[in-house]
Structures are given as C-alpha cells and as structure tokens.
Amino acid sequence: MQKTSKILAILAMCFCAPALGATARGKATPSVAQILAASRPSDWRTPNPDDLLVMQLPSGRVVMELDPAYAPLHIANIRTLVREHYFDGLAIVRVQDNFVAQWDDPEGDDGGDPRKIRSLGRARRTLPPEFTRTISSSLPWVRLPDGDVYAPEVGFSRDFPAARDPATHQTWLVHCYGTLAVARDDAPDSGNGSALYVVIGQAPRWLDRNLTVVGRVIEGMPRLSSLPRGHGPLGFYAHPAHRVPILSIRVAADLPPSQRPNVEILRTRSHTFQQLLEAKRDRHDAFFVTPPGKIDVCGTSVPVRKLPKG
C-alpha cells in the first residue's frame, strides 16, 4: 500500500440486522433492539478521551478510537502529530472504491513538491512496524466459534476485531469495515502515522499482519464511505481541487468536555454481546429460510450508542 439523542440510539455503523421473529420451533427470538434495550449499564464502557481522535471535515465529524495495546509506538506518534496540528489543512487524497479512504500531506505523494512537505515536528520519522504483538494474559479475548480463512483464531480483544495464532504466540487487529490503519511505502518501517487510511469497503483481510492497525471509526463512518471516488491510479484524486480538506483533528481529551464525543461502547465480554452473536448466528425471521449458522469477525460490528447531552 502506498504511503501517501437518546441513550439507546445506536449508530448506523453498528448492528443493522432486521428484527428477529420466531424460530422454526415457534419460540420467540428477541430482536437486536430488544437485546440492547435489556442490557445493563455495566455492559457498556466509556472510551478513554485520550484514545479518541475527532476529525472535522466540511461535511461534519468523524470519531476514531485508538487501541494503544496493539500499536503503542504509532499511536504515541499520531497523538504527537495531532497535538501539533500536523493534519489541519491537509486532505483526504485517495478514495478507492470498495477499499480505503486515505489522508496525508499531498506534497509527500508522487508528483508533490518536496520543498513544501510539512514538517513532522517532534514526531518520529520512522518506527518499527507493529503489525502483530505477543499474546498476553492482560489482553481480553472473546473467541468466535466458526473459524476463519486468514487466521487460526478470530474474535475480539479490548472490543476490537482481532486474530491470533497460538502456535506463534502472536495476535493482531484485523482489517474490517471502519478499521483505521497506517499507510506505508514498501519498507516495513516507512509508516509513521502521518498517512492514515480507513477501510470503506469489503474487509481486505489480506492486509492483516502487513500494516499497522491502530483503531477503528466509531462515529461518522458514512462521511468517509460516501466520499467521491478518485479516478487516478489506486483511487488517488487526479486533480488537487477534488481532494477533501481536513479542517482539524484533535485528541478528545484536549477538547472542552462539552465538545467531546458522548458515547458508550458495548463490552464484547458482556452477556449482551454474546446474545447478539447468537442472534446473528442462529437467525430466524420472516426473511431467512435458513439461518447463517456461522459468524464472521468482520460481519459482527460492536454496538456504539450516543448518550444524551448534559
């Protein structure tokens, strides 16, 4: 990949399955909305504002949650870049259909003016890749039961979609819709966080363990997935006027409390989440003649809900 409002309002990027009806045996199956409505407050967590990035586009706000347990060096570098306002005034330079939306310094891409490349300030220019990390008992693990093509095990770690290989004792975050990751050139250490991308199409799982995944979008995903596609090679915008300007990116902890995202994320270790998994796996309703019977790590979004202000 080239460098270059109400308490139970569930965001559109989360579970959007139709209501579940009766099973083939006539036993009523609760709908997704019913399962979430019956959840307990302890089933939800408030994300750390130091791990939230708030990006302002002309169309509105996009919120991303970072996971420093998997990529601490890159996330520290990204926080430095954000706090020095590196991204303010840069642009989304690439939107490839069914793949990614990517932003960075346009002058750093092929055809840019190297004399105008923005300084990285105190951020590091190179970092060792953080494609995987060692499995640890400190990392919670919710394993999905149905196997996977790309990894021996898949599931959720710290409420992020993840995979692991017990044979090599390695684990990693995976590329699903909404995943936030670090773009790079051919050299494994060429991605420093100054160029980032979000998956806007089908899950490109073949990228797993080849790029550093740092988090995922939890609010505003349609603002990225609906952007005009670039018509240059790899979806880069052929003309500078087509690029989408980034007004600002801030760490939520640096914003006044009234401007911070007020959301909660369902804990994947909760009984409520397990109910949701089984509801999707054993799905009976007026439409489904045959329940799927399986569940996919990238087809199982973790619900996010907005809280009322005040």
Protein Blocks (a to p, Z undefined) as FASTA:
>chain_A
ZZkjafklccfklcfbdcddddfkopacddfklmmmmpcfklpccddfklpccdddfkbc
cdddddfklmmmlmmmmmmmmmnommgopacfbdcehiadcdddfklpghiafklpccek
jacfbdcddfbccddfklccdddfkbpfkbmbdcdeehiacdddfknopacddddehiac
ddddfblklpgolaccddfbdcdfklgokaccfbdcfehklmmmmpccdfbehhiafbfk
lpccdfbdcdfklpcfklpccdddddfkbmklmmmmmmmmmccdfklmbagkiacfklmc
cddddddeZZ
